[in-house]
């Protein structure tokens, strides 16, 4: 038995020739990897800078520079003032807040068309609780945020449980919320709000209103979740880029991502942020207006899609959305200062939405023709061909040595007959009583 065990251990040990073949193969693979690294060098600083400032990666910044020059020459007396830019910064903080909240569901593949109605619900609900139900300010704010979260849960049920397409489901939810807003408010403005509540939307710190700081805090929090946590990576895996809205959910599910929970989280986040924006708008106006919600939809969607072309190469992101929202607000403000008709801002937002979606859907080839030619020439140099030939020879020699070793083992090794296992039975002692 011991001789058989020793023979088996000798067969399991690799021969010196096999070890040499394996080491040669590894050395050949490493040599080829090093040749590939030399053939395709790392991009230089100038290439990275050019890619960062390319039009498709910073289109909003170029659009802002163009509009700034146009309005500076057109209406210099009113546009080139600190008050104008401070007004844009403060007035558009709520729109920007809604936009960064909408980034989450869109990044997960769900275009939430009810976001405008969610803003209107938060605006009218907090006014109704404060003026008609005489709730305290903290309780009214908490209930308004919970209502936004409940809307997100309801939208999630319609999408994932009722199997309604997200576009139709959120459109229907928005219509339902519009009816709820009209029922709660009686289609009338709600006035007589507490003066302390108005300070939340109109108070200033260093000449900038509180909603700007709230927007920045929420943006930093959402950016951290989306870019620095596993949850953010799962959100991107569920939805992907614009060209694949809803198209990567099956692949993400096969990879182990619980896409239903991800969609639920994103819709709740969007609902809570929209409710926060609505109550800030009510605080700013000191009135609960049932008509303010729908006006947020197009500017917000345009900001999100235009923001996807900024900084991250076609991926929805927080800071690109913030920049895009303020660029669009600058354009609308400049048109208003120029004294153009009242319908011009709507035309500008519509064209901006078309441009944003077009830029987000536009894709460039993975590599340029010049890059493809350079890689082809680098892979066909004499050194690269010699390394590939060496690797093929090493692999062939290794296969030949292993085949010869296996053939020798089959011819030299005689089978050992199996021996029966003998068991000694011990007699049981008899006890005498």
C-alpha positions as CSV (number, residue, x, y, z in Angstrom):
1,X,0.0,0.0,0.0
2,X,2.9,2.4,0.8
3,X,4.5,1.7,-2.5
4,X,1.2,2.6,-4.3
5,X,0.9,5.9,-2.4
6,X,4.5,6.8,-3.3
7,X,3.9,6.0,-7.0
8,X,0.8,8.2,-7.0
9,X,2.6,11.1,-5.3
10,X,5.4,10.8,-7.9
11,X,2.8,11.0,-10.7
12,X,1.2,14.1,-9.2
13,X,4.5,16.0,-9.0
14,X,5.4,18.1,-12.1
15,X,8.5,17.1,-13.9
16,X,11.4,19.5,-14.5
17,X,10.5,19.7,-18.2
18,X,6.9,20.7,-17.3
19,X,8.1,23.3,-14.9
20,X,10.5,24.7,-17.5
21,X,7.6,24.8,-20.0
22,X,5.3,26.6,-17.6
23,X,8.0,29.1,-16.7
24,X,8.7,29.7,-20.4
25,X,5.0,30.2,-21.1
26,X,4.7,32.7,-18.2
27,X,7.8,34.6,-19.3
28,X,6.4,34.7,-22.9
29,X,3.0,36.0,-21.6
30,X,4.7,38.7,-19.5
31,X,6.9,39.6,-22.4
32,X,3.9,40.0,-24.7
33,X,2.1,42.1,-22.0
34,X,5.1,44.4,-21.7
35,X,5.3,44.7,-25.5
36,X,1.6,45.6,-25.6
37,X,2.2,48.2,-22.9
38,X,5.1,49.6,-25.0
39,X,3.1,49.5,-28.2
40,X,0.1,51.4,-26.7
41,X,1.7,54.1,-24.5
42,X,-0.3,56.0,-21.8
43,X,-2.0,59.1,-22.9
44,X,-0.1,62.3,-22.3
45,X,-1.2,65.3,-20.3
46,X,-2.0,67.3,-23.5
47,X,-4.3,64.5,-24.7
48,X,-6.2,64.3,-21.4
49,X,-6.6,68.1,-21.4
50,X,-7.9,68.2,-24.9
51,X,-10.3,65.4,-24.2
52,X,-11.5,67.3,-21.1
53,X,-12.2,70.5,-22.9
54,X,-13.7,68.9,-26.0
55,X,-17.1,70.2,-27.0
56,X,-18.9,66.9,-26.4
57,X,-17.5,66.8,-22.8
58,X,-18.1,70.5,-21.9
59,X,-20.8,71.7,-24.3
60,X,-22.7,73.7,-21.6
61,X,-19.6,75.7,-20.8
62,X,-19.2,76.7,-24.4
63,X,-22.9,77.5,-24.6
64,X,-22.5,79.7,-21.5
65,X,-19.5,81.6,-23.0
66,X,-21.4,82.2,-26.2
67,X,-24.5,83.5,-24.4
68,X,-22.4,85.6,-22.1
69,X,-20.8,87.4,-25.1
70,X,-24.1,87.8,-26.9
71,X,-26.0,89.3,-23.9
72,X,-23.0,91.4,-22.8
73,X,-23.0,93.1,-26.2
74,X,-26.8,93.1,-26.5
75,X,-27.9,94.4,-23.0
76,X,-24.7,95.4,-21.3
77,X,-26.4,97.8,-18.9
78,X,-28.6,95.2,-17.2
79,X,-26.8,91.9,-17.9
80,X,-23.3,92.8,-16.7
81,X,-24.3,93.5,-13.1
82,X,-23.7,91.7,-9.9
83,X,-27.4,91.9,-9.1
84,X,-28.3,89.9,-12.2
85,X,-26.0,87.0,-11.4
86,X,-27.0,87.0,-7.8
87,X,-30.6,86.9,-8.9
88,X,-29.9,84.0,-11.3
89,X,-28.0,82.1,-8.5
90,X,-30.9,82.5,-6.0
91,X,-33.9,82.2,-8.3
92,X,-32.7,79.0,-10.0
93,X,-31.6,77.2,-6.9
94,X,-35.0,75.4,-6.6
95,X,-35.0,74.4,-10.3
96,X,-31.4,73.1,-9.8
97,X,-32.5,71.2,-6.7
98,X,-35.3,69.4,-8.6
99,X,-32.9,68.6,-11.4
100,X,-30.3,66.9,-9.2
101,X,-33.1,64.9,-7.6
102,X,-34.2,63.7,-11.0
103,X,-30.7,62.5,-11.9
104,X,-31.2,59.4,-9.7
105,X,-34.2,57.8,-11.5
106,X,-33.0,58.8,-14.9
107,X,-29.6,57.2,-14.2
108,X,-31.5,54.1,-13.1
109,X,-33.4,54.0,-16.4
110,X,-36.7,55.6,-15.3
111,X,-37.7,59.0,-16.7
112,X,-40.0,60.4,-13.9
113,X,-42.4,62.7,-15.7
114,X,-44.3,63.3,-12.5
115,X,-41.5,65.3,-11.0
116,X,-43.2,68.6,-11.7
117,X,-46.4,67.5,-10.1
118,X,-44.4,66.2,-7.1
119,X,-43.0,69.8,-6.7
120,X,-46.6,71.1,-6.8
121,X,-47.8,68.6,-4.2
122,X,-45.0,69.5,-1.8
123,X,-45.7,73.2,-2.3
124,X,-49.5,73.0,-1.7
125,X,-49.4,70.3,1.0
126,X,-47.1,72.3,3.3
127,X,-49.2,75.4,2.9
128,X,-52.4,73.5,3.6
129,X,-50.9,71.9,6.7
130,X,-49.7,75.3,8.0
131,X,-52.6,77.5,7.2
132,X,-55.6,75.2,7.3
133,X,-54.6,72.5,9.7
134,X,-52.4,74.7,12.0
135,X,-49.5,72.2,12.1
136,X,-46.1,73.3,13.4
137,X,-43.4,74.1,10.9
138,X,-41.3,71.0,11.6
139,X,-44.3,68.7,11.4
140,X,-45.6,70.2,8.2
141,X,-42.1,69.9,6.6
142,X,-41.8,66.3,7.7
143,X,-45.2,65.3,6.4
144,X,-44.6,67.0,3.0
145,X,-41.3,65.1,2.6
146,X,-43.1,61.9,3.6
147,X,-45.7,62.6,1.0
148,X,-43.0,62.9,-1.7
149,X,-41.6,59.6,-0.6
150,X,-45.1,58.0,-0.8
151,X,-45.4,59.2,-4.3
152,X,-42.1,57.6,-5.2
153,X,-43.4,54.3,-3.7
154,X,-46.6,54.5,-5.6
155,X,-44.7,55.1,-8.9
156,X,-42.5,52.2,-8.1
157,X,-45.6,49.9,-7.6
158,X,-47.0,51.0,-10.9
159,X,-43.7,50.3,-12.7
160,X,-42.5,47.1,-11.1
161,X,-45.6,45.4,-9.8
162,X,-48.3,46.6,-12.3
163,X,-45.7,46.2,-15.2
164,X,-46.7,49.6,-16.6
165,X,-43.9,51.2,-18.7
166,X,-42.2,54.0,-16.7
167,X,-43.1,56.7,-19.2
168,X,-46.8,55.9,-19.0
169,X,-46.8,55.2,-15.3
170,X,-45.1,58.5,-14.3
171,X,-47.2,60.4,-16.7
172,X,-50.4,58.9,-15.1
173,X,-49.1,59.6,-11.6
174,X,-48.4,63.2,-12.5
175,X,-52.0,63.6,-13.7
176,X,-53.3,62.0,-10.5
177,X,-51.2,64.4,-8.4
178,X,-52.5,67.4,-10.4
179,X,-56.0,66.3,-9.4
180,X,-55.0,65.9,-5.8
181,X,-53.4,69.4,-5.7
182,X,-56.6,70.9,-7.1
183,X,-58.7,69.0,-4.6
184,X,-56.6,70.0,-1.6
185,X,-56.3,73.7,-2.5
186,X,-59.8,74.0,-4.1
187,X,-57.9,75.5,-7.1
188,X,-57.2,78.5,-5.0
189,X,-54.0,80.0,-3.5
190,X,-53.4,79.3,0.2
191,X,-52.3,82.3,2.1
192,X,-51.8,83.4,5.7
193,X,-48.7,81.3,6.2
194,X,-46.5,81.8,9.3
195,X,-43.9,84.5,9.0
196,X,-41.2,82.2,10.4
197,X,-41.8,79.8,7.5
198,X,-41.1,82.5,5.0
199,X,-37.6,83.0,6.3
200,X,-36.6,79.6,5.1
201,X,-36.9,80.6,1.4
202,X,-36.0,84.3,1.7
203,X,-33.3,84.4,4.4
204,X,-29.8,85.3,3.2
205,X,-26.3,84.4,4.3
206,X,-23.5,86.5,2.8
207,X,-25.9,87.9,0.3
208,X,-27.1,84.5,-1.0
209,X,-30.4,83.0,-0.1
210,X,-30.8,79.8,2.0
211,X,-32.2,77.7,-0.9
212,X,-28.8,78.0,-2.6
213,X,-27.0,76.4,0.4
214,X,-29.7,73.8,0.7
215,X,-29.2,72.9,-3.0
216,X,-25.5,72.6,-2.6
217,X,-25.8,70.4,0.5
218,X,-28.2,68.1,-1.3
219,X,-26.0,68.0,-4.4
220,X,-23.0,67.0,-2.4
221,X,-24.9,64.3,-0.6
222,X,-26.4,62.9,-3.9
223,X,-23.0,63.1,-5.6
224,X,-21.4,61.1,-2.9
225,X,-24.0,58.4,-3.1
226,X,-23.9,58.2,-6.9
227,X,-20.1,58.4,-7.4
228,X,-18.6,57.0,-4.2
229,X,-20.8,54.2,-2.9
230,X,-21.8,50.7,-4.2
231,X,-25.4,52.0,-4.4
232,X,-24.4,54.5,-7.0
233,X,-22.6,51.8,-9.0
234,X,-25.8,49.7,-8.9
235,X,-27.8,52.7,-10.1
236,X,-25.6,53.1,-13.1
237,X,-25.7,49.4,-13.8
238,X,-29.5,49.3,-13.7
239,X,-30.0,52.2,-16.1
240,X,-26.8,52.9,-17.9
241,X,-26.5,55.9,-20.3
242,X,-29.2,57.6,-22.2
243,X,-28.9,55.3,-25.2
244,X,-29.7,52.4,-22.9
245,X,-32.5,53.7,-20.6
246,X,-34.1,50.6,-19.3
247,X,-31.9,48.4,-21.5
248,X,-29.4,47.3,-18.9
249,X,-31.8,46.3,-16.2
250,X,-31.9,42.6,-17.3
251,X,-28.1,42.4,-17.5
252,X,-27.8,44.1,-14.0
253,X,-30.3,41.6,-12.6
254,X,-28.3,38.7,-14.0
255,X,-25.2,40.2,-12.4
256,X,-26.9,40.1,-9.0
257,X,-28.2,43.7,-8.7
258,X,-31.7,44.0,-7.2
259,X,-33.0,46.4,-9.8
260,X,-36.4,46.6,-8.2
261,X,-35.0,48.0,-5.0
262,X,-32.7,50.3,-6.9
263,X,-35.6,51.8,-8.8
264,X,-37.6,52.1,-5.5
265,X,-34.7,54.0,-3.9
266,X,-34.2,56.4,-6.8
267,X,-37.9,57.2,-7.1
268,X,-38.2,57.8,-3.3
269,X,-35.1,60.1,-3.5
270,X,-36.6,62.0,-6.4
271,X,-39.9,62.4,-4.6
272,X,-38.3,63.6,-1.3
273,X,-36.1,66.1,-3.1
274,X,-39.0,67.4,-5.2
275,X,-41.1,67.8,-2.1
276,X,-38.3,69.8,-0.5
277,X,-38.1,72.0,-3.5
278,X,-41.9,72.6,-3.4
279,X,-41.9,73.6,0.2
280,X,-39.0,76.0,-0.4
281,X,-40.9,77.6,-3.3
282,X,-43.9,78.1,-1.0
283,X,-41.7,79.6,1.6
284,X,-40.2,81.9,-0.9
285,X,-43.6,83.0,-2.3
286,X,-45.3,83.0,1.2
287,X,-48.2,81.5,-0.7
288,X,-49.3,78.0,-1.6
289,X,-49.8,78.2,-5.4
290,X,-51.4,75.1,-7.0
291,X,-50.1,75.9,-10.5
292,X,-46.3,76.1,-10.0
293,X,-45.5,72.4,-10.5
294,X,-45.8,71.8,-14.3
295,X,-43.5,74.7,-15.1
296,X,-40.5,72.8,-13.6
297,X,-40.8,69.7,-15.9
298,X,-39.1,70.9,-19.1
299,X,-36.3,73.0,-17.6
300,X,-35.4,70.2,-15.2
301,X,-35.4,67.4,-17.9
302,X,-33.3,69.7,-20.2
303,X,-30.8,70.3,-17.4
304,X,-30.4,66.6,-16.6
305,X,-29.9,65.6,-20.2
306,X,-27.6,68.5,-21.0
307,X,-25.7,67.8,-17.8
308,X,-25.1,64.2,-19.0
309,X,-22.8,65.6,-21.7
310,X,-20.7,67.4,-19.1
311,X,-17.5,66.1,-17.5
312,X,-18.5,62.3,-17.5
313,X,-18.7,61.6,-21.3
314,X,-22.4,60.9,-21.6
315,X,-23.2,59.7,-18.1
316,X,-25.8,61.3,-15.9
317,X,-24.0,63.1,-13.1
318,X,-24.8,65.7,-10.4
319,X,-22.4,68.5,-11.1
320,X,-22.9,68.4,-14.9
321,X,-26.6,68.9,-14.1
322,X,-25.9,71.8,-11.8
323,X,-23.8,73.6,-14.4
324,X,-26.4,72.9,-17.2
325,X,-29.3,74.2,-15.0
326,X,-27.5,77.5,-14.4
327,X,-26.5,77.8,-18.1
328,X,-30.1,77.5,-19.2
329,X,-31.2,79.9,-16.5
330,X,-28.6,82.4,-17.7
331,X,-30.1,82.2,-21.2
332,X,-33.6,82.7,-20.0
333,X,-32.6,85.7,-17.9
334,X,-30.8,87.3,-20.8
335,X,-33.8,86.9,-23.0
336,X,-36.0,88.5,-20.4
337,X,-33.6,91.4,-19.9
338,X,-33.6,92.0,-23.6
339,X,-37.4,92.6,-23.5
340,X,-38.4,89.8,-25.9
341,X,-42.0,88.4,-25.9
342,X,-43.1,86.3,-23.0
343,X,-43.2,83.1,-25.1
344,X,-39.5,83.3,-26.0
345,X,-38.3,81.5,-22.7
346,X,-40.6,78.6,-23.5
347,X,-39.1,78.4,-27.0
348,X,-35.6,78.5,-25.5
349,X,-36.4,75.7,-23.1
350,X,-37.9,73.5,-25.8
351,X,-34.9,74.0,-28.1
352,X,-32.5,73.4,-25.2
353,X,-34.3,70.2,-24.4
354,X,-34.0,69.0,-28.0
355,X,-30.3,70.0,-28.1
356,X,-29.6,68.3,-24.7
357,X,-31.3,65.0,-25.7
358,X,-29.5,65.1,-29.1
359,X,-26.1,65.6,-27.5
360,X,-26.8,62.9,-24.9
361,X,-27.7,60.4,-27.6
362,X,-24.8,61.3,-29.8
363,X,-22.0,58.8,-29.7
364,X,-18.5,58.9,-31.2
365,X,-16.6,55.9,-32.5
366,X,-14.6,54.1,-29.7
367,X,-11.3,55.1,-31.4
368,X,-10.4,57.3,-34.2
369,X,-9.1,56.1,-37.6
370,X,-5.7,57.5,-36.8
371,X,-5.6,55.7,-33.4
372,X,-6.7,52.4,-35.1
373,X,-3.9,52.7,-37.7
374,X,-1.3,53.5,-35.0
375,X,-2.3,50.4,-33.0
376,X,-2.2,48.2,-36.1
377,X,1.3,49.4,-37.0
378,X,2.5,49.0,-33.4
379,X,1.2,45.4,-33.3
380,X,3.0,44.5,-36.6
381,X,6.5,45.6,-35.8
382,X,9.3,43.0,-36.0
383,X,9.6,42.9,-32.2
384,X,5.9,42.3,-31.6
385,X,5.8,39.5,-34.3
386,X,8.9,37.9,-32.7
387,X,7.4,37.9,-29.3
388,X,4.1,36.4,-30.6
389,X,6.1,33.7,-32.4
390,X,8.1,32.9,-29.2
391,X,4.9,32.5,-27.3
392,X,3.3,30.2,-29.8
393,X,6.5,28.0,-29.8
394,X,6.5,27.9,-26.0
395,X,2.8,26.8,-25.9
396,X,3.4,24.2,-28.6
397,X,6.4,22.8,-26.7
398,X,4.5,22.7,-23.5
399,X,1.6,20.8,-25.1
400,X,4.0,18.3,-26.7
401,X,5.8,17.7,-23.4
402,X,2.6,17.1,-21.5
403,X,1.3,14.7,-24.2
404,X,4.6,12.7,-24.0
405,X,4.5,12.6,-20.2
406,X,0.9,11.3,-20.2
407,X,1.7,8.7,-22.8
408,X,4.7,7.4,-20.8
409,X,2.6,7.3,-17.6
410,X,0.0,5.1,-19.4
411,X,2.6,2.7,-20.7
412,X,4.8,2.4,-17.6
413,X,2.2,2.3,-14.9
414,X,0.6,-1.1,-14.1
415,X,-2.8,-1.0,-12.5
416,X,-2.8,-2.1,-8.9
417,X,-5.7,-4.4,-8.1
418,X,-8.0,-3.2,-5.4
419,X,-7.6,-5.0,-2.1
420,X,-10.6,-5.7,0.0
421,X,-10.9,-3.8,3.2
422,X,-10.7,-6.1,6.1
423,X,-12.6,-5.3,9.2
424,X,-11.9,-6.9,12.4
425,X,-15.0,-7.7,14.4
426,X,-14.4,-7.7,18.1
427,X,-16.5,-10.1,20.1
428,X,-18.8,-8.5,22.6
429,X,-18.1,-9.4,26.2
430,X,-20.6,-11.5,28.0
431,X,-21.7,-10.3,31.4
432,X,-22.5,-13.0,33.9
433,X,-25.2,-12.1,36.3
